[in-house]
Amino acid sequence: MLKLITNNAGLHVSVSSSEYVDGSSLDVLIRVRGLVHSGSIILTHPLCGNLRPNQQPFRSVIVDAESRAVDLDSLSIIESAVNVYQSSKLVFPKDFDDKTRADYAYIDSELMRESLGRYGLIRDERLCNAPSLKVKEV
């Protein structure tokens, strides 16, 4: 079973199979690490977008949550990502006003859009067009 693990509430409600993590980007990565220890395989890189931990309060990762032996590649990837986040200054969604939080959520959604489509997880095509997630043109 494919599943999105995210702390982006807008993305969570637009995806057919997801788990919402009420917390920081690091909390998302720790949850993914737990799933990997239980036999899940990481399908999207946890550091996609090459954004530093202090630049992105939202993080989303797609996993194949079927139970199997621990995948050593997935374990190595998630451990490295957790180490990057643990050694950095974190930003939290609640640290930002509504508009800035919506902008960051939109960036996370855009980073995940192609993968969500490839894996058939988009339930609501309006995901990327939601007014609350769009960056306002100036």
Chimera marker file (.cmm) of the C-alpha trace (Angstrom):
<marker_set name="trace">
<marker id="1" x="0.000" y="0.000" z="0.000" r="1" g="1" b="0" radius="0.5"/>
<marker id="2" x="1.407" y="3.371" z="-1.046" r="1" g="1" b="0" radius="0.5"/>
<marker id="3" x="1.085" y="6.156" z="1.477" r="1" g="1" b="0" radius="0.5"/>
<marker id="4" x="2.048" y="9.811" z="1.807" r="1" g="1" b="0" radius="0.5"/>
<marker id="5" x="3.466" y="10.836" z="5.191" r="1" g="1" b="0" radius="0.5"/>
<marker id="6" x="3.133" y="14.612" z="5.631" r="1" g="1" b="0" radius="0.5"/>
<marker id="7" x="2.698" y="17.520" z="8.000" r="1" g="1" b="0" radius="0.5"/>
<marker id="8" x="1.016" y="19.506" z="5.213" r="1" g="1" b="0" radius="0.5"/>
<marker id="9" x="-2.719" y="19.409" z="6.048" r="1" g="1" b="0" radius="0.5"/>
<marker id="10" x="-3.775" y="20.644" z="2.596" r="1" g="1" b="0" radius="0.5"/>
<marker id="11" x="-1.829" y="17.888" z="0.906" r="1" g="1" b="0" radius="0.5"/>
<marker id="12" x="-3.089" y="15.299" z="3.389" r="1" g="1" b="0" radius="0.5"/>
<marker id="13" x="-6.757" y="15.900" z="2.532" r="1" g="1" b="0" radius="0.5"/>
<marker id="14" x="-6.077" y="15.846" z="-1.231" r="1" g="1" b="0" radius="0.5"/>
<marker id="15" x="-4.334" y="12.481" z="-1.303" r="1" g="1" b="0" radius="0.5"/>
<marker id="16" x="-6.099" y="9.129" z="-1.376" r="1" g="1" b="0" radius="0.5"/>
<marker id="17" x="-3.778" y="7.411" z="1.088" r="1" g="1" b="0" radius="0.5"/>
<marker id="18" x="-1.930" y="9.541" z="3.596" r="1" g="1" b="0" radius="0.5"/>
<marker id="19" x="-0.955" y="9.906" z="7.204" r="1" g="1" b="0" radius="0.5"/>
<marker id="20" x="-0.914" y="13.346" z="8.778" r="1" g="1" b="0" radius="0.5"/>
<marker id="21" x="1.851" y="14.133" z="11.266" r="1" g="1" b="0" radius="0.5"/>
<marker id="22" x="0.971" y="17.039" z="13.535" r="1" g="1" b="0" radius="0.5"/>
<marker id="23" x="4.454" y="18.420" z="14.018" r="1" g="1" b="0" radius="0.5"/>
<marker id="24" x="7.655" y="19.547" z="12.363" r="1" g="1" b="0" radius="0.5"/>
<marker id="25" x="9.433" y="18.301" z="9.268" r="1" g="1" b="0" radius="0.5"/>
<marker id="26" x="11.703" y="16.332" z="11.577" r="1" g="1" b="0" radius="0.5"/>
<marker id="27" x="8.637" y="14.650" z="13.107" r="1" g="1" b="0" radius="0.5"/>
<marker id="28" x="7.630" y="13.535" z="9.603" r="1" g="1" b="0" radius="0.5"/>
<marker id="29" x="11.081" y="12.070" z="8.989" r="1" g="1" b="0" radius="0.5"/>
<marker id="30" x="11.064" y="10.269" z="12.340" r="1" g="1" b="0" radius="0.5"/>
<marker id="31" x="7.672" y="8.749" z="11.471" r="1" g="1" b="0" radius="0.5"/>
<marker id="32" x="9.018" y="7.634" z="8.079" r="1" g="1" b="0" radius="0.5"/>
<marker id="33" x="12.044" y="6.119" z="9.837" r="1" g="1" b="0" radius="0.5"/>
<marker id="34" x="9.689" y="4.124" z="12.049" r="1" g="1" b="0" radius="0.5"/>
<marker id="35" x="7.850" y="2.860" z="8.980" r="1" g="1" b="0" radius="0.5"/>
<marker id="36" x="11.141" y="1.883" z="7.332" r="1" g="1" b="0" radius="0.5"/>
<marker id="37" x="12.084" y="-0.078" z="10.462" r="1" g="1" b="0" radius="0.5"/>
<marker id="38" x="8.725" y="-1.861" z="10.050" r="1" g="1" b="0" radius="0.5"/>
<marker id="39" x="9.491" y="-2.812" z="6.438" r="1" g="1" b="0" radius="0.5"/>
<marker id="40" x="8.344" y="0.173" z="4.349" r="1" g="1" b="0" radius="0.5"/>
<marker id="41" x="10.343" y="1.357" z="1.356" r="1" g="1" b="0" radius="0.5"/>
<marker id="42" x="10.908" y="5.057" z="0.642" r="1" g="1" b="0" radius="0.5"/>
<marker id="43" x="9.685" y="6.017" z="-2.846" r="1" g="1" b="0" radius="0.5"/>
<marker id="44" x="10.470" y="9.764" z="-2.764" r="1" g="1" b="0" radius="0.5"/>
<marker id="45" x="13.611" y="11.229" z="-1.288" r="1" g="1" b="0" radius="0.5"/>
<marker id="46" x="12.985" y="12.825" z="2.126" r="1" g="1" b="0" radius="0.5"/>
<marker id="47" x="15.169" y="15.796" z="1.219" r="1" g="1" b="0" radius="0.5"/>
<marker id="48" x="13.586" y="16.480" z="-2.177" r="1" g="1" b="0" radius="0.5"/>
<marker id="49" x="13.727" y="20.052" z="-3.355" r="1" g="1" b="0" radius="0.5"/>
<marker id="50" x="17.127" y="20.556" z="-1.783" r="1" g="1" b="0" radius="0.5"/>
<marker id="51" x="15.606" y="22.922" z="0.791" r="1" g="1" b="0" radius="0.5"/>
<marker id="52" x="17.437" y="23.296" z="4.072" r="1" g="1" b="0" radius="0.5"/>
<marker id="53" x="15.552" y="22.482" z="7.285" r="1" g="1" b="0" radius="0.5"/>
<marker id="54" x="15.407" y="26.171" z="8.177" r="1" g="1" b="0" radius="0.5"/>
<marker id="55" x="13.821" y="26.950" z="4.783" r="1" g="1" b="0" radius="0.5"/>
<marker id="56" x="10.857" y="24.570" z="4.760" r="1" g="1" b="0" radius="0.5"/>
<marker id="57" x="8.473" y="23.836" z="7.639" r="1" g="1" b="0" radius="0.5"/>
<marker id="58" x="6.631" y="21.170" z="5.615" r="1" g="1" b="0" radius="0.5"/>
<marker id="59" x="7.947" y="17.801" z="4.543" r="1" g="1" b="0" radius="0.5"/>
<marker id="60" x="6.195" y="15.011" z="2.660" r="1" g="1" b="0" radius="0.5"/>
<marker id="61" x="7.465" y="11.537" z="1.758" r="1" g="1" b="0" radius="0.5"/>
<marker id="62" x="5.802" y="8.710" z="-0.173" r="1" g="1" b="0" radius="0.5"/>
<marker id="63" x="6.434" y="5.192" z="1.088" r="1" g="1" b="0" radius="0.5"/>
<marker id="64" x="5.389" y="1.709" z="0.062" r="1" g="1" b="0" radius="0.5"/>
<marker id="65" x="4.031" y="0.591" z="3.429" r="1" g="1" b="0" radius="0.5"/>
<marker id="66" x="3.893" y="-3.143" z="2.742" r="1" g="1" b="0" radius="0.5"/>
<marker id="67" x="5.535" y="-5.150" z="5.498" r="1" g="1" b="0" radius="0.5"/>
<marker id="68" x="8.779" y="-6.821" z="4.436" r="1" g="1" b="0" radius="0.5"/>
<marker id="69" x="12.382" y="-7.127" z="5.554" r="1" g="1" b="0" radius="0.5"/>
<marker id="70" x="14.060" y="-3.812" z="6.322" r="1" g="1" b="0" radius="0.5"/>
<marker id="71" x="15.282" y="-2.171" z="3.122" r="1" g="1" b="0" radius="0.5"/>
<marker id="72" x="18.853" y="-1.063" z="3.805" r="1" g="1" b="0" radius="0.5"/>
<marker id="73" x="18.835" y="1.616" z="1.086" r="1" g="1" b="0" radius="0.5"/>
<marker id="74" x="15.680" y="3.204" z="2.553" r="1" g="1" b="0" radius="0.5"/>
<marker id="75" x="17.166" y="2.961" z="6.031" r="1" g="1" b="0" radius="0.5"/>
<marker id="76" x="20.370" y="4.692" z="4.936" r="1" g="1" b="0" radius="0.5"/>
<marker id="77" x="18.439" y="7.463" z="3.155" r="1" g="1" b="0" radius="0.5"/>
<marker id="78" x="16.109" y="8.203" z="6.059" r="1" g="1" b="0" radius="0.5"/>
<marker id="79" x="18.873" y="8.058" z="8.685" r="1" g="1" b="0" radius="0.5"/>
<marker id="80" x="20.909" y="10.583" z="6.665" r="1" g="1" b="0" radius="0.5"/>
<marker id="81" x="17.877" y="12.869" z="6.320" r="1" g="1" b="0" radius="0.5"/>
<marker id="82" x="17.099" y="12.659" z="10.050" r="1" g="1" b="0" radius="0.5"/>
<marker id="83" x="20.731" y="13.503" z="10.843" r="1" g="1" b="0" radius="0.5"/>
<marker id="84" x="20.587" y="16.577" z="8.583" r="1" g="1" b="0" radius="0.5"/>
<marker id="85" x="17.441" y="17.796" z="10.341" r="1" g="1" b="0" radius="0.5"/>
<marker id="86" x="18.703" y="17.006" z="13.851" r="1" g="1" b="0" radius="0.5"/>
<marker id="87" x="21.845" y="19.034" z="13.246" r="1" g="1" b="0" radius="0.5"/>
<marker id="88" x="19.963" y="22.057" z="11.903" r="1" g="1" b="0" radius="0.5"/>
<marker id="89" x="17.795" y="24.832" z="13.234" r="1" g="1" b="0" radius="0.5"/>
<marker id="90" x="14.223" y="23.795" z="12.523" r="1" g="1" b="0" radius="0.5"/>
<marker id="91" x="11.278" y="25.971" z="11.566" r="1" g="1" b="0" radius="0.5"/>
<marker id="92" x="7.747" y="24.946" z="12.463" r="1" g="1" b="0" radius="0.5"/>
<marker id="93" x="4.510" y="25.624" z="10.560" r="1" g="1" b="0" radius="0.5"/>
<marker id="94" x="3.143" y="27.534" z="13.572" r="1" g="1" b="0" radius="0.5"/>
<marker id="95" x="6.120" y="29.926" z="13.389" r="1" g="1" b="0" radius="0.5"/>
<marker id="96" x="4.600" y="31.645" z="10.344" r="1" g="1" b="0" radius="0.5"/>
<marker id="97" x="1.555" y="33.782" z="9.635" r="1" g="1" b="0" radius="0.5"/>
<marker id="98" x="-1.246" y="32.253" z="7.545" r="1" g="1" b="0" radius="0.5"/>
<marker id="99" x="-0.075" y="33.652" z="4.204" r="1" g="1" b="0" radius="0.5"/>
<marker id="100" x="3.549" y="32.588" z="4.645" r="1" g="1" b="0" radius="0.5"/>
<marker id="101" x="2.464" y="29.161" z="5.926" r="1" g="1" b="0" radius="0.5"/>
<marker id="102" x="0.223" y="28.775" z="2.837" r="1" g="1" b="0" radius="0.5"/>
<marker id="103" x="3.144" y="29.686" z="0.577" r="1" g="1" b="0" radius="0.5"/>
<marker id="104" x="5.375" y="27.053" z="2.203" r="1" g="1" b="0" radius="0.5"/>
<marker id="105" x="2.571" y="24.473" z="1.987" r="1" g="1" b="0" radius="0.5"/>
<marker id="106" x="2.216" y="25.275" z="-1.719" r="1" g="1" b="0" radius="0.5"/>
<marker id="107" x="5.949" y="24.708" z="-2.289" r="1" g="1" b="0" radius="0.5"/>
<marker id="108" x="5.707" y="21.316" z="-0.572" r="1" g="1" b="0" radius="0.5"/>
<marker id="109" x="2.656" y="20.423" z="-2.694" r="1" g="1" b="0" radius="0.5"/>
<marker id="110" x="4.462" y="21.421" z="-5.881" r="1" g="1" b="0" radius="0.5"/>
<marker id="111" x="7.490" y="19.346" z="-4.949" r="1" g="1" b="0" radius="0.5"/>
<marker id="112" x="5.248" y="16.306" z="-4.472" r="1" g="1" b="0" radius="0.5"/>
<marker id="113" x="2.794" y="16.820" z="-7.359" r="1" g="1" b="0" radius="0.5"/>
<marker id="114" x="4.602" y="14.775" z="-10.026" r="1" g="1" b="0" radius="0.5"/>
<marker id="115" x="5.312" y="11.858" z="-7.679" r="1" g="1" b="0" radius="0.5"/>
<marker id="116" x="1.753" y="11.824" z="-6.331" r="1" g="1" b="0" radius="0.5"/>
<marker id="117" x="0.466" y="11.666" z="-9.904" r="1" g="1" b="0" radius="0.5"/>
<marker id="118" x="2.955" y="8.972" z="-10.902" r="1" g="1" b="0" radius="0.5"/>
<marker id="119" x="1.870" y="6.788" z="-7.977" r="1" g="1" b="0" radius="0.5"/>
<marker id="120" x="-1.834" y="7.524" z="-8.474" r="1" g="1" b="0" radius="0.5"/>
<marker id="121" x="-2.323" y="9.092" z="-5.051" r="1" g="1" b="0" radius="0.5"/>
<marker id="122" x="-4.007" y="12.383" z="-5.994" r="1" g="1" b="0" radius="0.5"/>
<marker id="123" x="-7.635" y="12.214" z="-4.930" r="1" g="1" b="0" radius="0.5"/>
<marker id="124" x="-8.455" y="15.855" z="-5.545" r="1" g="1" b="0" radius="0.5"/>
<marker id="125" x="-6.988" y="17.483" z="-8.653" r="1" g="1" b="0" radius="0.5"/>
<marker id="126" x="-7.774" y="20.857" z="-7.123" r="1" g="1" b="0" radius="0.5"/>
<marker id="127" x="-4.861" y="20.168" z="-4.782" r="1" g="1" b="0" radius="0.5"/>
<marker id="128" x="-2.487" y="22.339" z="-6.738" r="1" g="1" b="0" radius="0.5"/>
<marker id="129" x="-5.094" y="24.973" z="-7.536" r="1" g="1" b="0" radius="0.5"/>
<marker id="130" x="-6.448" y="25.518" z="-4.026" r="1" g="1" b="0" radius="0.5"/>
<marker id="131" x="-6.613" y="29.270" z="-3.348" r="1" g="1" b="0" radius="0.5"/>
<marker id="132" x="-5.261" y="28.790" z="0.158" r="1" g="1" b="0" radius="0.5"/>
<marker id="133" x="-2.160" y="27.117" z="-1.270" r="1" g="1" b="0" radius="0.5"/>
<marker id="134" x="-1.461" y="29.454" z="-4.183" r="1" g="1" b="0" radius="0.5"/>
<marker id="135" x="1.222" y="32.081" z="-4.061" r="1" g="1" b="0" radius="0.5"/>
<marker id="136" x="-0.370" y="35.449" z="-4.798" r="1" g="1" b="0" radius="0.5"/>
<marker id="137" x="0.961" y="37.243" z="-7.858" r="1" g="1" b="0" radius="0.5"/>
<marker id="138" x="2.217" y="40.755" z="-7.217" r="1" g="1" b="0" radius="0.5"/>
<link id1="1" id2="2" r="1" g="1" b="0" radius="0.2"/>
<link id1="2" id2="3" r="1" g="1" b="0" radius="0.2"/>
<link id1="3" id2="4" r="1" g="1" b="0" radius="0.2"/>
<link id1="4" id2="5" r="1" g="1" b="0" radius="0.2"/>
<link id1="5" id2="6" r="1" g="1" b="0" radius="0.2"/>
<link id1="6" id2="7" r="1" g="1" b="0" radius="0.2"/>
<link id1="7" id2="8" r="1" g="1" b="0" radius="0.2"/>
<link id1="8" id2="9" r="1" g="1" b="0" radius="0.2"/>
<link id1="9" id2="10" r="1" g="1" b="0" radius="0.2"/>
<link id1="10" id2="11" r="1" g="1" b="0" radius="0.2"/>
<link id1="11" id2="12" r="1" g="1" b="0" radius="0.2"/>
<link id1="12" id2="13" r="1" g="1" b="0" radius="0.2"/>
<link id1="13" id2="14" r="1" g="1" b="0" radius="0.2"/>
<link id1="14" id2="15" r="1" g="1" b="0" radius="0.2"/>
<link id1="15" id2="16" r="1" g="1" b="0" radius="0.2"/>
<link id1="16" id2="17" r="1" g="1" b="0" radius="0.2"/>
<link id1="17" id2="18" r="1" g="1" b="0" radius="0.2"/>
<link id1="18" id2="19" r="1" g="1" b="0" radius="0.2"/>
<link id1="19" id2="20" r="1" g="1" b="0" radius="0.2"/>
<link id1="20" id2="21" r="1" g="1" b="0" radius="0.2"/>
<link id1="21" id2="22" r="1" g="1" b="0" radius="0.2"/>
<link id1="22" id2="23" r="1" g="1" b="0" radius="0.2"/>
<link id1="23" id2="24" r="1" g="1" b="0" radius="0.2"/>
<link id1="24" id2="25" r="1" g="1" b="0" radius="0.2"/>
<link id1="25" id2="26" r="1" g="1" b="0" radius="0.2"/>
<link id1="26" id2="27" r="1" g="1" b="0" radius="0.2"/>
<link id1="27" id2="28" r="1" g="1" b="0" radius="0.2"/>
<link id1="28" id2="29" r="1" g="1" b="0" radius="0.2"/>
<link id1="29" id2="30" r="1" g="1" b="0" radius="0.2"/>
<link id1="30" id2="31" r="1" g="1" b="0" radius="0.2"/>
<link id1="31" id2="32" r="1" g="1" b="0" radius="0.2"/>
<link id1="32" id2="33" r="1" g="1" b="0" radius="0.2"/>
<link id1="33" id2="34" r="1" g="1" b="0" radius="0.2"/>
<link id1="34" id2="35" r="1" g="1" b="0" radius="0.2"/>
<link id1="35" id2="36" r="1" g="1" b="0" radius="0.2"/>
<link id1="36" id2="37" r="1" g="1" b="0" radius="0.2"/>
<link id1="37" id2="38" r="1" g="1" b="0" radius="0.2"/>
<link id1="38" id2="39" r="1" g="1" b="0" radius="0.2"/>
<link id1="39" id2="40" r="1" g="1" b="0" radius="0.2"/>
<link id1="40" id2="41" r="1" g="1" b="0" radius="0.2"/>
<link id1="41" id2="42" r="1" g="1" b="0" radius="0.2"/>
<link id1="42" id2="43" r="1" g="1" b="0" radius="0.2"/>
<link id1="43" id2="44" r="1" g="1" b="0" radius="0.2"/>
<link id1="44" id2="45" r="1" g="1" b="0" radius="0.2"/>
<link id1="45" id2="46" r="1" g="1" b="0" radius="0.2"/>
<link id1="46" id2="47" r="1" g="1" b="0" radius="0.2"/>
<link id1="47" id2="48" r="1" g="1" b="0" radius="0.2"/>
<link id1="48" id2="49" r="1" g="1" b="0" radius="0.2"/>
<link id1="49" id2="50" r="1" g="1" b="0" radius="0.2"/>
<link id1="50" id2="51" r="1" g="1" b="0" radius="0.2"/>
<link id1="51" id2="52" r="1" g="1" b="0" radius="0.2"/>
<link id1="52" id2="53" r="1" g="1" b="0" radius="0.2"/>
<link id1="53" id2="54" r="1" g="1" b="0" radius="0.2"/>
<link id1="54" id2="55" r="1" g="1" b="0" radius="0.2"/>
<link id1="55" id2="56" r="1" g="1" b="0" radius="0.2"/>
<link id1="56" id2="57" r="1" g="1" b="0" radius="0.2"/>
<link id1="57" id2="58" r="1" g="1" b="0" radius="0.2"/>
<link id1="58" id2="59" r="1" g="1" b="0" radius="0.2"/>
<link id1="59" id2="60" r="1" g="1" b="0" radius="0.2"/>
<link id1="60" id2="61" r="1" g="1" b="0" radius="0.2"/>
<link id1="61" id2="62" r="1" g="1" b="0" radius="0.2"/>
<link id1="62" id2="63" r="1" g="1" b="0" radius="0.2"/>
<link id1="63" id2="64" r="1" g="1" b="0" radius="0.2"/>
<link id1="64" id2="65" r="1" g="1" b="0" radius="0.2"/>
<link id1="65" id2="66" r="1" g="1" b="0" radius="0.2"/>
<link id1="66" id2="67" r="1" g="1" b="0" radius="0.2"/>
<link id1="67" id2="68" r="1" g="1" b="0" radius="0.2"/>
<link id1="68" id2="69" r="1" g="1" b="0" radius="0.2"/>
<link id1="69" id2="70" r="1" g="1" b="0" radius="0.2"/>
<link id1="70" id2="71" r="1" g="1" b="0" radius="0.2"/>
<link id1="71" id2="72" r="1" g="1" b="0" radius="0.2"/>
<link id1="72" id2="73" r="1" g="1" b="0" radius="0.2"/>
<link id1="73" id2="74" r="1" g="1" b="0" radius="0.2"/>
<link id1="74" id2="75" r="1" g="1" b="0" radius="0.2"/>
<link id1="75" id2="76" r="1" g="1" b="0" radius="0.2"/>
<link id1="76" id2="77" r="1" g="1" b="0" radius="0.2"/>
<link id1="77" id2="78" r="1" g="1" b="0" radius="0.2"/>
<link id1="78" id2="79" r="1" g="1" b="0" radius="0.2"/>
<link id1="79" id2="80" r="1" g="1" b="0" radius="0.2"/>
<link id1="80" id2="81" r="1" g="1" b="0" radius="0.2"/>
<link id1="81" id2="82" r="1" g="1" b="0" radius="0.2"/>
<link id1="82" id2="83" r="1" g="1" b="0" radius="0.2"/>
<link id1="83" id2="84" r="1" g="1" b="0" radius="0.2"/>
<link id1="84" id2="85" r="1" g="1" b="0" radius="0.2"/>
<link id1="85" id2="86" r="1" g="1" b="0" radius="0.2"/>
<link id1="86" id2="87" r="1" g="1" b="0" radius="0.2"/>
<link id1="87" id2="88" r="1" g="1" b="0" radius="0.2"/>
<link id1="88" id2="89" r="1" g="1" b="0" radius="0.2"/>
<link id1="89" id2="90" r="1" g="1" b="0" radius="0.2"/>
<link id1="90" id2="91" r="1" g="1" b="0" radius="0.2"/>
<link id1="91" id2="92" r="1" g="1" b="0" radius="0.2"/>
<link id1="92" id2="93" r="1" g="1" b="0" radius="0.2"/>
<link id1="93" id2="94" r="1" g="1" b="0" radius="0.2"/>
<link id1="94" id2="95" r="1" g="1" b="0" radius="0.2"/>
<link id1="95" id2="96" r="1" g="1" b="0" radius="0.2"/>
<link id1="96" id2="97" r="1" g="1" b="0" radius="0.2"/>
<link id1="97" id2="98" r="1" g="1" b="0" radius="0.2"/>
<link id1="98" id2="99" r="1" g="1" b="0" radius="0.2"/>
<link id1="99" id2="100" r="1" g="1" b="0" radius="0.2"/>
<link id1="100" id2="101" r="1" g="1" b="0" radius="0.2"/>
<link id1="101" id2="102" r="1" g="1" b="0" radius="0.2"/>
<link id1="102" id2="103" r="1" g="1" b="0" radius="0.2"/>
<link id1="103" id2="104" r="1" g="1" b="0" radius="0.2"/>
<link id1="104" id2="105" r="1" g="1" b="0" radius="0.2"/>
<link id1="105" id2="106" r="1" g="1" b="0" radius="0.2"/>
<link id1="106" id2="107" r="1" g="1" b="0" radius="0.2"/>
<link id1="107" id2="108" r="1" g="1" b="0" radius="0.2"/>
<link id1="108" id2="109" r="1" g="1" b="0" radius="0.2"/>
<link id1="109" id2="110" r="1" g="1" b="0" radius="0.2"/>
<link id1="110" id2="111" r="1" g="1" b="0" radius="0.2"/>
<link id1="111" id2="112" r="1" g="1" b="0" radius="0.2"/>
<link id1="112" id2="113" r="1" g="1" b="0" radius="0.2"/>
<link id1="113" id2="114" r="1" g="1" b="0" radius="0.2"/>
<link id1="114" id2="115" r="1" g="1" b="0" radius="0.2"/>
<link id1="115" id2="116" r="1" g="1" b="0" radius="0.2"/>
<link id1="116" id2="117" r="1" g="1" b="0" radius="0.2"/>
<link id1="117" id2="118" r="1" g="1" b="0" radius="0.2"/>
<link id1="118" id2="119" r="1" g="1" b="0" radius="0.2"/>
<link id1="119" id2="120" r="1" g="1" b="0" radius="0.2"/>
<link id1="120" id2="121" r="1" g="1" b="0" radius="0.2"/>
<link id1="121" id2="122" r="1" g="1" b="0" radius="0.2"/>
<link id1="122" id2="123" r="1" g="1" b="0" radius="0.2"/>
<link id1="123" id2="124" r="1" g="1" b="0" radius="0.2"/>
<link id1="124" id2="125" r="1" g="1" b="0" radius="0.2"/>
<link id1="125" id2="126" r="1" g="1" b="0" radius="0.2"/>
<link id1="126" id2="127" r="1" g="1" b="0" radius="0.2"/>
<link id1="127" id2="128" r="1" g="1" b="0" radius="0.2"/>
<link id1="128" id2="129" r="1" g="1" b="0" radius="0.2"/>
<link id1="129" id2="130" r="1" g="1" b="0" radius="0.2"/>
<link id1="130" id2="131" r="1" g="1" b="0" radius="0.2"/>
<link id1="131" id2="132" r="1" g="1" b="0" radius="0.2"/>
<link id1="132" id2="133" r="1" g="1" b="0" radius="0.2"/>
<link id1="133" id2="134" r="1" g="1" b="0" radius="0.2"/>
<link id1="134" id2="135" r="1" g="1" b="0" radius="0.2"/>
<link id1="135" id2="136" r="1" g="1" b="0" radius="0.2"/>
<link id1="136" id2="137" r="1" g="1" b="0" radius="0.2"/>
<link id1="137" id2="138" r="1" g="1" b="0" radius="0.2"/>
</marker_set>
